[in-house]
């Protein structure tokens, strides 16, 4: 974090949101699965919790964090207009 969040890749940022991962799947692998399923943040941002839960390794808490983070991004965009 010395260089700030802007220096992190999308997979690294998603890994932080995923958290600890699961017993069978580490957080960075789940983040890679999310980017494989939804290439591009615009695609990911359009998905709801049910869609995210379909990605192997994503549980309810992770899906909720992702949806909340993406909603904050949408709200920030609205404020900037």
N, C-alpha and C positions, 0 to 999 in steps of 0.2 A: 504494500500500500504506500510505500515511500514515494512512488511516482504518481499515485492517485488512481482512482477507478478508471479514468480515461485511458490508462496504459494497458488495461486488461483486455483480453480477447472476449468475444461473446461467450465462448465455452467457459472461460474462467469466471465470468460474471454469473452465468447460469449455475456453475458449480457452487458458488457462494449461496445462491438462493436455494438450491437443492438441499444444502446442509450436509448432514453426515452420511447420506445415502442409506442403504439397507444392508443387511447381513450378506446378501448375495450379490449386491451391486454397489460399488463405490460411487460417490457423488459425481466424480468427473466422467464416469461412464454413462450415468444417467443424463448428464448435460450433453454429452455427445449424441446420445439417442434422441434427445429432444431436437437438437439441430439437424439430425438426419431426417427426422419425421417432419420437421417444419423448417426448411431452409429459409433463412431470412426472418428478421424480427417482426416484420409486418404479418407474415403468416402465423407466427407464434402468438402475436398479440390478438389475433382474431379468434383464438381458441378459448373455450371455456374449460372449467375444471373437468368435466366429463371427457373431453377430448384428451386432456393431458393425462388423465388416469389410464388411458389406453396405452400409453408409452410404458414399456416394461421398466419397473423400478420406481415409478412415480406413485406415491401414496397420496392420501387425502391432504395431509399437512403440506407436502411439497406443492401439490396442485393449488392449494389455497394461497400459499406464499407467492407462487408465480402469477396467479390471477390478480392478487393484490398489487404486486409490483408493476404489472402491466397497466393496471388501472391508474396507479399513481402517475405513470408516464403519460397516459391519455389526458389526465387532469392537468398536468404540467403544460402539455401542448395547448390546451384550451386557454390557460392563463396567459400564455405568450401571444395569443392572437389579439 
